[in-house]
Amino acid sequence: MSFVLRCLTVLTSFLVVVQQLEGGKCSRFKIAATKNEREDIAYVVDTLAAHSSIGLLKYKDSLEKTGERTRQVPPFSFFGVVLTDVNTKASLKKLSSSNSIQFKKFCNGFTKEFLNEATKPCFETTFEGFCKATGLDSKKMLPIFLESCKAAKKKRGTPFAPFIRAMTR
């Protein structure tokens, strides 16, 4: 494990301990999205997966409006919605199997939110809960997520693409 990865792991553990010492308690993770938000999330992922970059031009306005409505959904809840719906998960798998422009833009749209989540005091509890709720192995997913955070901080490529791809395996 790289030095930076170890530091991030130690830091998140420290933040959890500080939160607990201050009397705070990390709440259990639950997928927080309304029925309309779930439908919007499915629309975005399904549409991106079903069309080429050129074909998406006619959906540009509706995708942007729908994407704005889903911005308030926390990123782990967003992907919780995707991974707990068989059809939307299949669409994400199809989308992530390419190296298309739409996949890169989709991934990069979560960079700021994922980095923000990684700095929260209850990150580990949230991440564990997300993995449990979606059937992912947190021991395999956490290193991929932390490497993605490291790449994002260095502003390299599409940093969360490996994490998003790993979710669909």
GIBEL-V103460 format. One record per residue. N is the residue number from 0. RES is the residue in one small letter. D_CENTER is the distance of its C-alpha to the mean C-alpha in whole Angstrom. Layout:
{{N RES D_CENTER} {N RES D_CENTER}}
This chain:
{{0 m 22} {1 s 22} {2 f 24} {3 v 21} {4 l 19} {5 r 21} {6 c 22} {7 l 18} {8 t 18} {9 v 22} {10 l 20} {11 t 18} {12 s 20} {13 f 23} {14 l 21} {15 v 21} {16 v 24} {17 v 25} {18 q 23} {19 q 25} {20 l 29} {21 e 28} {22 g 28} {23 g 25} {24 k 23} {25 c 19} {26 s 19} {27 r 17} {28 f 14} {29 k 14} {30 i 12} {31 a 14} {32 a 14} {33 t 18} {34 k 19} {35 n 19} {36 e 15} {37 r 15} {38 e 17} {39 d 16} {40 i 12} {41 a 14} {42 y 17} {43 v 14} {44 v 13} {45 d 16} {46 t 18} {47 l 16} {48 a 17} {49 a 20} {50 h 22} {51 s 23} {52 s 22} {53 i 25} {54 g 25} {55 l 22} {56 l 25} {57 k 26} {58 y 23} {59 k 22} {60 d 23} {61 s 22} {62 l 18} {63 e 18} {64 k 20} {65 t 17} {66 g 14} {67 e 16} {68 r 16} {69 t 13} {70 r 12} {71 q 13} {72 v 11} {73 p 8} {74 p 5} {75 f 5} {76 s 8} {77 f 7} {78 f 5} {79 g 8} {80 v 11} {81 v 10} {82 l 11} {83 t 14} {84 d 15} {85 v 17} {86 n 18} {87 t 14} {88 k 13} {89 a 16} {90 s 15} {91 l 12} {92 k 14} {93 k 16} {94 l 14} {95 s 13} {96 s 16} {97 s 18} {98 n 17} {99 s 18} {100 i 18} {101 q 16} {102 f 13} {103 k 13} {104 k 13} {105 f 10} {106 c 8} {107 n 10} {108 g 10} {109 f 6} {110 t 9} {111 k 10} {112 e 8} {113 f 6} {114 l 10} {115 n 11} {116 e 10} {117 a 11} {118 t 14} {119 k 15} {120 p 18} {121 c 16} {122 f 13} {123 e 14} {124 t 15} {125 t 12} {126 f 10} {127 e 13} {128 g 13} {129 f 10} {130 c 11} {131 k 14} {132 a 14} {133 t 12} {134 g 15} {135 l 13} {136 d 15} {137 s 13} {138 k 16} {139 k 15} {140 m 11} {141 l 12} {142 p 14} {143 i 12} {144 f 9} {145 l 12} {146 e 14} {147 s 11} {148 c 11} {149 k 15} {150 a 15} {151 a 13} {152 k 16} {153 k 19} {154 k 17} {155 r 17} {156 g 16} {157 t 13} {158 p 11} {159 f 8} {160 a 10} {161 p 11} {162 f 8} {163 i 7} {164 r 10} {165 a 11} {166 m 9} {167 t 12} {168 r 15}}
